[in-house]
Amino acid sequence: MLANQKNLNTFVFDMDGTLLNEHHDLSPLTIRALNELRERGNNVVIATGRHFMDIRAYLKELGGGIPTITCNGATIHNGTGELIQRACLPLTVNEILLPLGEKLGVHLNMYTDSEWLVNAPCESMLEAHAQSQFFYRQIPLQEMLATPALKILFYGENAKLQQLKMQILATLTTPIHLTFSDDYYLEAMPQAISKGDALKTLAEHLQFPLANSMAFGDGFNDVEMFKTVAHPVVMDNASEKLKQLFPDALRAQANDVDGVATFLYEQVL
């Protein structure tokens, strides 16, 4: 048991690579552990890069009533699904980022209020969304340029994405937040939009103290969230670079062996 676990009352969970297993499912053990947390009066929050429409099936599996941070903080909903905050990228960002991505040959994606839009088919991206049935719609690049986005996602080889990130930072004058959710996804959100910033907003709105909070994650889009909570927990399947950023953080076993649930039962419940 954690020495100060009695003070913990807020638990924040990333989804892919954290709560979800290698099949992008919530295991029965994970569902049970989160239900037990809630039954004991704790606050449970989901914080993900996924779209709100993309996690509704998972929220239903967990019994509903869970506040969410989605699109890496661009949208925040309370437990009843009411929108608390929404932030969009300016269209001037689309006009710079999308042509740069197209020139490098990476896959272009954007999340709008209700859709996932792409410039070209990409079957390998669909597997993670089989349960939610939240799939993309293909539109021409010109239409993407004129469409307000909650976030823009680039999917491709890490070397190309690193090159793209450098080009964006060298070209774009509008401040934005750029982050890798994993090696194959580079994501762009409005400035000051992150899981950490969104968690501060949600905590103020729902009046729960972050001094008593713990967060689980595995990606670089979790960095700001880890810096916001009192107790970050880095998944064993996270990259070594992320682990090195938080050398004193707690560790949980990998997501494909129910790492979150095992940690909760050993250290909290």
CORUR-V113770 format. One record per helix or strand of 3 or more residues. SS is the DSSP state (~ for helix, > for strand). FROM is the first residue (numbers start at 1). TO is the last residue. If there is no record, write none. Layout:
SS/FROM/TO ; SS/FROM/TO
//
This chain:
~/5/7 ; >/10/13 ; ~/15/19 ; ~/28/39 ; >/43/47 ; ~/52/54 ; ~/56/61 ; >/67/70 ; ~/71/73 ; >/75/77 ; >/83/86 ; ~/91/104 ; >/107/111 ; >/116/118 ; ~/123/125 ; ~/127/129 ; ~/141/145 ; >/151/155 ; ~/158/171 ; >/176/182 ; >/185/190 ; ~/195/206 ; ~/210/212 ; >/213/217 ; ~/220/228 ; >/231/235 ; ~/240/245 ; >/250/252 ; ~/255/257 ; ~/259/267
//
